[in-house]
Amino acid sequence: MASILALVTGQPRLELAAGDTLIQAGESGGELYVLERGRLLVERDGVPLATISEAGALIGEMSVLLGVDHSASVRAEVPTTLRVIEDAIPFLERTPLMALHVATLACERLERTSALLVELRKETEGRASEQGLLSRIFGALTTPEVRGRVAEGE
């Protein structure tokens, strides 16, 4: 598969200083970002979720694909360079390899999440309170809300 960075070389570049906010939770989205270099911290409700430092990493794809406001804030921890894809849905429609990258990323995250949940369920077997919480999480993953973007023609 082609490199994500190779697919976005023509997109505008964005430079962030350490401490700059790229995305604020609750803001509307539409842009997709691709990390060229640097390190970003992802937080939701003040809880650190991830540090992103791999060149080619995607940021903002959940908001773009679901058509919802950003669920997390993203801030540069060091000087950071990104490519910005404005109006990401039309870009993805015109660039099938990029759309495939986004789909693969989403599937990889879901696979890691479900594998972790299975492991946790096995570890907490016999403890009703933890099993109840895990059942809620499994339910949330297998019965998604219908919201946001609707495909054309539906």
N, CA, C and O of each residue as an XYZ file, in Angstrom:
616
protein
N       0.847     -1.186      0.000
C       0.000      0.000      0.000
C       0.892      1.248      0.000
O       1.930      1.273      0.661
N       0.494      2.252     -0.723
C       1.276      3.485     -0.801
C       1.354      4.157      0.559
O       0.442      4.023      1.375
N       2.432      4.876      0.802
C       2.614      5.601      2.051
C       1.588      6.734      2.156
O       1.310      7.436      1.184
N       1.046      6.890      3.338
C       0.100      7.981      3.561
C       0.776      9.319      3.271
O       0.168     10.197      2.659
N       2.016      9.481      3.701
C       2.708     10.748      3.455
C       2.860     11.028      1.963
O       2.764     12.179      1.537
N       3.093      9.996      1.173
C       3.204     10.189     -0.276
C       1.874     10.635     -0.869
O       1.848     11.384     -1.845
N       0.764     10.175     -0.281
C      -0.564     10.522     -0.801
C      -0.982     11.955     -0.471
O      -1.902     12.491     -1.090
N      -0.310     12.578      0.504
C      -0.733     13.921      0.936
C       0.323     14.989      0.706
O       0.227     16.075      1.277
N       1.326     14.709     -0.113
C       2.398     15.682     -0.317
C       1.906     17.012     -0.881
O       2.531     18.044     -0.637
N       0.822     17.014     -1.614
C       0.296     18.252     -2.186
C      -0.605     19.040     -1.248
O      -1.054     20.131     -1.601
N      -0.877     18.512     -0.067
C      -1.772     19.188      0.876
C      -1.004     20.242      1.677
O       0.206     20.117      1.862
N      -1.702     21.282      2.155
C      -1.030     22.331      2.926
C      -0.363     21.780      4.176
O      -0.835     20.822      4.788
N       0.740     22.407      4.535
C       1.507     22.026      5.721
C       1.120     22.959      6.874
O       0.888     24.151      6.668
N       1.056     22.409      8.077
C       0.759     23.173      9.287
C       1.869     22.935     10.295
O       2.205     21.792     10.603
N       2.439     24.026     10.811
C       3.499     23.949     11.821
C       2.910     24.346     13.167
O       2.254     25.381     13.279
N       3.141     23.525     14.192
C       2.701     23.827     15.552
C       3.910     23.927     16.469
O       4.868     23.166     16.333
N       3.859     24.865     17.397
C       4.881     24.962     18.437
C       4.463     24.065     19.599
O       3.291     23.710     19.727
N       5.410     23.707     20.431
C       5.088     22.913     21.614
C       4.018     23.648     22.421
O       4.146     24.844     22.686
N       2.969     22.932     22.807
C       1.868     23.512     23.570
C       0.693     23.987     22.739
O      -0.387     24.217     23.284
N       0.872     24.142     21.432
C      -0.229     24.580     20.569
C      -1.307     23.497     20.488
O      -1.009     22.302     20.464
N      -2.562     23.941     20.447
C      -3.688     23.024     20.312
C      -4.031     22.862     18.844
O      -4.232     23.844     18.129
N      -4.097     21.609     18.398
C      -4.509     21.300     17.032
C      -6.019     21.160     16.972
O      -6.667     21.724     16.090
N      -6.582     20.405     17.912
C      -8.012     20.134     17.951
C      -8.502     20.343     19.381
O      -7.860     19.912     20.339
N      -9.642     21.005     19.510
C     -10.285     21.172     20.808
C     -11.543     20.301     20.840
O     -12.369     20.370     19.930
N     -11.688     19.490     21.876
C     -12.882     18.646     22.010
C     -14.122     19.520     21.934
O     -14.166     20.609     22.506
N     -15.132     19.027     21.218
C     -16.386     19.751     21.072
C     -16.461     20.623     19.839
O     -17.550     21.037     19.442
N     -15.319     20.913     19.219
C     -15.321     21.705     17.986
C     -15.766     20.829     16.822
O     -15.576     19.613     16.829
N     -16.361     21.472     15.827
C     -16.735     20.715     14.634
C     -15.477     20.414     13.831
O     -14.484     21.138     13.894
N     -15.549     19.325     13.076
C     -14.388     18.887     12.311
C     -14.617     19.024     10.826
O     -15.372     19.882     10.369
N     -13.967     18.180     10.098
C     -14.034     18.218      8.648
C     -12.656     18.082      8.056
O     -12.494     17.665      6.909
N     -11.641     18.445      8.865
C     -10.261     18.323      8.400
C      -9.676     17.011      8.908
O      -9.993     16.541     10.001
N      -8.828     16.449      8.092
C      -8.057     15.271      8.446
C      -6.605     15.721      8.468
O      -6.163     16.444      7.575
N      -5.872     15.303      9.472
C      -4.473     15.702      9.609
C      -3.587     14.470      9.499
O      -3.952     13.384      9.948
N      -2.408     14.657      8.890
C      -1.421     13.599      8.780
C      -0.124     14.119      9.390
O       0.400     15.151      8.971
N       0.384     13.398     10.377
C       1.600     13.813     11.070
C       2.825     13.561     10.197
O       3.048     12.447      9.722
N       3.617     14.616      9.995
C       4.898     14.461      9.295
C       6.015     14.237     10.299
O       6.831     13.329     10.147
N       6.041     15.075     11.326
C       7.051     14.920     12.382
C       6.539     15.616     13.634
O       5.717     16.530     13.563
N       7.036     15.170     14.776
C       6.650     15.769     16.043
C       5.954     14.761     16.937
O       6.036     13.551     16.728
N       5.262     15.296     17.943
C       4.555     14.438     18.894
C       3.314     15.168     19.395
O       3.378     16.332     19.791
N       2.193     14.468     19.369
C       0.910     15.023     19.786
C       0.359     14.234     20.965
O       0.522     13.016     21.041
N      -0.297     14.941     21.885
C      -0.976     14.312     23.018
C      -2.476     14.393     22.771
O      -3.002     15.463     22.463
N      -3.162     13.268     22.905
C      -4.612     13.195     22.740
C      -5.224     13.027     24.127
O      -4.858     12.114     24.868
N      -6.170     13.924     24.478
C      -6.837     13.867     25.779
C      -8.339     13.964     25.593
O      -8.831     14.662     24.707
N      -9.060     13.248     26.451
C     -10.519     13.326     26.461
C     -10.959     13.538     27.903
O     -10.651     12.735     28.784
N     -11.679     14.623     28.129
C     -12.131     14.978     29.475
C     -10.972     14.992     30.467
O     -11.117     14.552     31.607
N      -9.817     15.500     30.025
C      -8.652     15.617     30.889
C      -7.868     14.335     31.087
O      -6.871     14.328     31.809
N      -8.302     13.249     30.460
C      -7.627     11.959     30.591
C      -6.764     11.727     29.345
O      -7.290     11.677     28.234
N      -5.440     11.585     29.521
C      -4.584     11.293     28.361
C      -4.947      9.940     27.761
O      -5.004      8.933     28.466
N      -5.193      9.927     26.447
C      -5.557      8.692     25.753
C      -4.401      8.117     24.954
O      -4.213      6.901     24.906
N      -3.626      8.996     24.328
C      -2.579      8.504     23.440
C      -1.554      9.599     23.185
O      -1.834     10.792     23.308
N      -0.368      9.152     22.828
C       0.667     10.023     22.303
C       0.912      9.557     20.876
O       1.138      8.372     20.631
N       0.866     10.488     19.944
C       1.039     10.165     18.528
C       2.362     10.747     18.067
O       2.576     11.957     18.152
N       3.256      9.887     17.576
C       4.557     10.376     17.117
C       5.031      9.695     15.836
O       6.115     10.000     15.338
N       4.235      8.784     15.306
C       4.632      8.062     14.102
C       4.296      8.865     12.845
O       3.146      9.249     12.629
N       5.302      9.109     12.032
C       5.063      9.821     10.771
C       4.022      9.056      9.957
O       4.103      7.836      9.816
N       3.045      9.787      9.425
C       1.975      9.180      8.652
C       0.730      8.894      9.468
O      -0.283      8.462      8.919
N       0.791      9.128     10.783
C      -0.383      8.892     11.630
C      -1.495      9.867     11.260
O      -1.240     11.018     10.906
N      -2.732      9.386     11.349
C      -3.908     10.193     11.034
C      -4.497     10.777     12.310
O      -4.510     10.128     13.356
N      -4.981     12.001     12.213
C      -5.624     12.678     13.333
C      -6.907     13.307     12.815
O      -6.907     13.957     11.769
N      -8.002     13.113     13.548
C      -9.272     13.731     13.191
C     -10.190     12.856     12.379
O     -11.272     13.292     11.986
N      -9.780     11.617     12.115
C     -10.567     10.756     11.225
C     -11.917     10.361     11.816
O     -12.881     10.186     11.071
N     -12.009     10.216     13.135
C     -13.302      9.832     13.725
C     -14.343     10.916     13.485
O     -15.471     10.613     13.098
N     -13.985     12.154     13.705
C     -14.910     13.265     13.491
C     -15.314     13.359     12.027
O     -16.481     13.590     11.711
N     -14.349     13.182     11.140
C     -14.625     13.251      9.698
C     -15.585     12.145      9.275
O     -16.601     12.410      8.633
N     -15.263     10.913      9.636
C     -16.059      9.780      9.165
C     -17.437      9.709      9.805
O     -18.404      9.318      9.152
N     -17.534     10.084     11.078
C     -18.820     10.020     11.766
C     -19.650     11.289     11.589
O     -20.845     11.299     11.884
N     -19.018     12.354     11.107
C     -19.737     13.611     10.917
C     -20.159     14.242     12.232
O     -21.223     14.853     12.327
N     -19.305     14.088     13.257
C     -19.611     14.617     14.591
C     -18.491     15.548     15.042
O     -17.418     15.593     14.440
N     -18.763     16.289     16.113
C     -17.730     17.147     16.697
C     -16.590     16.278     17.234
O     -16.768     15.090     17.501
N     -15.434     16.888     17.383
C     -14.274     16.169     17.921
C     -14.563     15.718     19.349
O     -15.095     16.484     20.153
N     -14.212     14.478     19.660
C     -14.457     13.922     20.991
C     -13.262     14.081     21.912
O     -13.377     13.833     23.112
N     -12.129     14.485     21.385
C     -10.909     14.624     22.176
C     -10.162     15.878     21.740
O     -10.362     16.394     20.640
N      -9.303     16.349     22.625
C      -8.415     17.470     22.308
C      -7.055     16.908     21.930
O      -6.633     15.871     22.441
N      -6.370     17.609     21.023
C      -5.057     17.177     20.559
C      -4.127     18.383     20.626
O      -4.434     19.452     20.098
N      -2.979     18.191     21.287
C      -2.042     19.283     21.507
C      -0.628     18.818     21.175
O      -0.269     17.668     21.431
N       0.171     19.717     20.605
C       1.568     19.410     20.279
C       2.395     19.405     21.561
O       2.319     20.337     22.362
N       3.181     18.357     21.748
C       4.088     18.286     22.895
C       5.464     18.850     22.552
O       6.197     19.297     23.434
N       5.800     18.827     21.287
C       7.067     19.347     20.765
C       6.728     20.048     19.447
O       5.608     19.907     18.957
N       7.664     20.796     18.861
C       7.369     21.351     17.532
C       6.930     20.230     16.587
O       7.573     19.184     16.498
N       5.826     20.471     15.889
C       5.173     19.414     15.119
C       4.756     19.933     13.747
O       4.315     21.075     13.614
N       4.897     19.094     12.738
C       4.494     19.432     11.372
C       3.456     18.412     10.909
O       3.635     17.203     11.061
N       2.365     18.933     10.339
C       1.284     18.085      9.831
C       0.914     18.526      8.431
O       1.206     19.650      8.024
N       0.268     17.633      7.695
C      -0.407     17.978      6.451
C      -1.885     18.079      6.780
O      -2.410     17.290      7.566
N      -2.554     19.050      6.177
C      -3.973     19.297      6.450
C      -4.785     18.967      5.211
O      -4.529     19.490      4.126
N      -5.769     18.090      5.386
C      -6.691     17.756      4.308
C      -8.031     18.378      4.675
O      -8.791     17.834      5.476
N      -8.302     19.536      4.070
C      -9.586     20.187      4.312
C     -10.640     19.481      3.478
O     -10.328     18.905      2.435
N     -11.879     19.522      3.928
C     -12.956     18.806      3.226
C     -12.519     17.370      2.948
O     -12.419     16.939      1.799
N     -12.264     16.651      4.025
C     -11.651     15.323      3.929
C     -12.503     14.296      3.203
O     -11.954     13.434      2.517
N     -13.821     14.353      3.326
C     -14.662     13.345      2.666
C     -14.482     13.385      1.143
O     -14.251     12.334      0.545
N     -14.577     14.555      0.487
C     -14.323     14.566     -0.959
C     -12.907     14.079     -1.315
O     -12.719     13.411     -2.331
N     -11.912     14.415     -0.475
C     -10.545     13.942     -0.716
C     -10.504     12.417     -0.666
O      -9.895     11.785     -1.529
N     -11.150     11.823      0.340
C     -11.170     10.363      0.465
C     -11.909      9.717     -0.711
O     -11.527      8.641     -1.173
N     -12.959     10.374     -1.187
C     -13.689      9.842     -2.349
C     -12.814      9.842     -3.600
O     -12.925      8.945     -4.436
N     -11.943     10.849     -3.729
C     -11.062     10.951     -4.899
C      -9.786     10.123     -4.754
O      -9.084      9.886     -5.737
N      -9.485      9.683     -3.528
C      -8.211      9.014     -3.248
C      -8.475      7.684     -2.549
O      -8.353      7.591     -1.328
N      -8.836      6.657     -3.312
C      -9.205      5.374     -2.705
C      -8.117      4.759     -1.817
O      -8.437      4.115     -0.818
N      -6.842      4.944     -2.163
C      -5.784      4.393     -1.313
C      -5.781      5.047      0.070
O      -5.513      4.387      1.074
N      -6.078      6.335      0.115
C      -6.157      7.021      1.405
C      -7.364      6.513      2.189
O      -7.273      6.278      3.394
N      -8.485      6.345      1.509
C      -9.685      5.812      2.171
C      -9.398      4.419      2.724
O      -9.856      4.078      3.814
N      -8.649      3.620      1.986
C      -8.280      2.292      2.456
C      -7.399      2.377      3.700
O      -7.562      1.583      4.627
N      -6.476      3.323      3.732
C      -5.647      3.527      4.921
C      -6.521      3.858      6.134
O      -6.325      3.302      7.214
N      -7.472      4.753      5.953
C      -8.349      5.155      7.057
C      -9.170      3.950      7.540
O      -9.309      3.735      8.744
N      -9.706      3.177      6.611
C     -10.495      1.999      6.986
C      -9.630      0.974      7.717
O     -10.066      0.379      8.703
N      -8.418      0.771      7.240
C      -7.503     -0.173      7.882
C      -7.172      0.274      9.298
O      -7.150     -0.540     10.221
N      -6.918      1.562      9.469
C      -6.628      2.104     10.795
C      -7.798      1.852     11.744
O      -7.597      1.404     12.873
N      -9.008      2.137     11.293
C     -10.188      1.934     12.140
C     -10.332      0.458     12.516
O     -10.642      0.140     13.664
N     -10.111     -0.434     11.567
C     -10.217     -1.866     11.851
C      -9.130     -2.334     12.818
O      -9.393     -3.147     13.704
N      -7.914     -1.821     12.650
C      -6.830     -2.184     13.571
C      -7.157     -1.758     14.997
O      -6.922     -2.514     15.940
N      -7.691     -0.562     15.160
C      -8.055     -0.085     16.497
C      -9.167     -0.932     17.101
O      -9.117     -1.279     18.281
N     -10.165     -1.262     16.297
C     -11.256     -2.096     16.795
C     -10.746     -3.482     17.175
O     -11.157     -4.032     18.196
N      -9.864     -4.045     16.372
C      -9.297     -5.368     16.678
C      -8.523     -5.340     17.993
O      -8.697     -6.225     18.831
N      -7.671     -4.333     18.180
C      -6.905     -4.230     19.439
C      -7.829     -4.035     20.630
O      -7.611     -4.613     21.694
N      -8.874     -3.209     20.447
C      -9.816     -2.950     21.534
C     -10.576     -4.214     21.907
O     -10.698     -4.533     23.090
N     -11.086     -4.935     20.919
C     -11.862     -6.137     21.229
C     -10.967     -7.220     21.830
O     -11.409     -7.939     22.726
N      -9.725     -7.360     21.367
C      -8.801     -8.343     21.949
C      -8.514     -7.994     23.416
O      -8.464     -8.886     24.262
N      -8.330     -6.733     23.714
C      -8.091     -6.305     25.090
C      -9.312     -6.589     25.965
O      -9.172     -7.033     27.105
N     -10.495     -6.337     25.439
C     -11.713     -6.587     26.212
C     -11.899     -8.073     26.497
O     -12.325     -8.441     27.592
N     -11.591     -8.919     25.541
C     -11.682    -10.365     25.758
C     -10.699    -10.770     26.856
O     -11.042    -11.543     27.750
N      -9.480    -10.245     26.781
C      -8.475    -10.543     27.804
C      -8.958    -10.088     29.184
O      -8.825    -10.822     30.163
N      -9.513     -8.886     29.261
C     -10.027     -8.383     30.538
C     -11.196     -9.219     31.045
O     -11.303     -9.476     32.244
N     -12.064     -9.639     30.143
C     -13.201    -10.477     30.556
C     -12.693    -11.782     31.164
O     -13.221    -12.232     32.181
N     -11.683    -12.391     30.559
C     -11.114    -13.628     31.097
C     -10.478    -13.393     32.469
O     -10.632    -14.209     33.378
N      -9.761    -12.269     32.612
C      -9.093    -11.955     33.873
C     -10.071    -11.662     35.007
O      -9.756    -11.897     36.174
N     -11.246    -11.155     34.674
C     -12.205    -10.758     35.712
C     -13.337    -11.764     35.873
O     -14.340    -11.471     36.525
N     -13.186    -12.938     35.289
C     -14.235    -13.961     35.386
C     -14.597    -14.210     36.852
O     -13.726    -14.397     37.702
N     -15.899    -14.206     37.124
C     -16.382    -14.449     38.479
C     -16.564    -13.190     39.311
O     -17.085    -13.257     40.424
N     -16.146    -12.053     38.792
C     -16.330    -10.785     39.514
C     -17.425    -10.003     38.806
O     -17.195     -9.376     37.772
N     -18.614    -10.052     39.381
C     -19.822     -9.532     38.729
C     -19.729     -8.063     38.359
O     -20.160     -7.685     37.270
N     -19.180     -7.218     39.232
C     -19.170     -5.781     38.929
C     -18.306     -5.477     37.711
O     -18.691     -4.674     36.861
N     -17.133     -6.119     37.621
C     -16.282     -5.899     36.455
C     -16.897     -6.497     35.189
O     -16.788     -5.914     34.110
N     -17.540     -7.655     35.319
C     -18.186     -8.283     34.172
C     -19.312     -7.398     33.638
O     -19.512     -7.305     32.427
N     -20.045     -6.751     34.543
C     -21.116     -5.845     34.121
C     -20.584     -4.688     33.308
O     -21.163     -4.315     32.287
N     -19.471     -4.115     33.765
C     -18.856     -3.008     33.031
C     -18.372     -3.473     31.668
O     -18.577     -2.789     30.666
N     -17.729     -4.637     31.628
C     -17.252     -5.153     30.349
C     -18.410     -5.459     29.414
O     -18.294     -5.250     28.206
N     -19.527     -5.950     29.946
C     -20.706     -6.200     29.105
C     -21.218     -4.906     28.493
O     -21.635     -4.890     27.335
N     -21.191     -3.817     29.263
C     -21.601     -2.516     28.725
C     -20.683     -2.086     27.590
O     -21.143     -1.572     26.570
N     -19.382     -2.298     27.771
C     -18.415     -1.904     26.738
C     -18.614     -2.747     25.487
O     -18.647     -2.208     24.380
N     -18.747     -4.072     25.647
C     -19.000     -4.939     24.492
C     -20.270     -4.496     23.770
O     -20.299     -4.442     22.541
N     -21.310     -4.182     24.523
C     -22.566     -3.731     23.926
C     -22.394     -2.454     23.126
O     -22.967     -2.308     22.047
N     -21.600     -1.523     23.658
C     -21.364     -0.265     22.955
C     -20.613     -0.497     21.642
O     -20.839      0.214     20.663
N     -19.729     -1.484     21.622
C     -18.960     -1.771     20.410
C     -19.776     -2.519     19.362
O     -19.548     -2.353     18.163
N     -20.716     -3.332     19.801
C     -21.454     -4.159     18.854
C     -22.795     -3.580     18.445
O     -23.420     -4.074     17.507
N     -23.249     -2.537     19.136
C     -24.522     -1.901     18.799
C     -24.281     -0.398     18.676
O     -24.645      0.363     19.572
N     -23.669      0.033     17.566
C     -23.332      1.454     17.438
C     -24.568      2.337     17.311
O     -25.607      1.931     16.791
N     -24.413      3.561     17.808
C     -25.461      4.569     17.660
C     -25.569      4.963     16.202
O     -24.566      4.977     15.489
N     -26.760      5.280     15.752
C     -26.944      5.829     14.410
C     -26.971      7.334     14.583
O     -27.893      7.882     15.189
N     -25.957      8.003     14.050
C     -25.859      9.446     14.189
C     -24.954      9.995     13.101
O     -24.305      9.250     12.367
N     -24.927     11.324     13.018
C     -23.975     11.967     12.125
C     -24.305     11.792     10.658
O     -25.462     11.891     10.249
N     -23.285     11.535      9.880
C     -23.353     11.508      8.420
C     -24.235     10.372      7.916
O     -24.181      9.258      8.435
N     -25.030     10.654      6.925
C     -25.854      9.656      6.254
C     -25.375      9.558      4.823
O     -25.167     10.572      4.157
N     -25.201      8.339      4.352
C     -24.722      8.146      2.981
C     -25.726      8.701      1.991
O     -26.932      8.698      2.236
N     -25.212      9.175      0.873
C     -26.064      9.718     -0.179
C     -27.065      8.661     -0.638
O     -26.710      7.494     -0.805
N     -28.300      9.067     -0.837
C     -29.321      8.161     -1.330
C     -30.068      7.432     -0.230
O     -31.004      6.689     -0.527
N     -29.687      7.617      1.048
C     -30.397      6.947      2.143
C     -31.442      7.850      2.715
O     -32.147      7.465      3.648
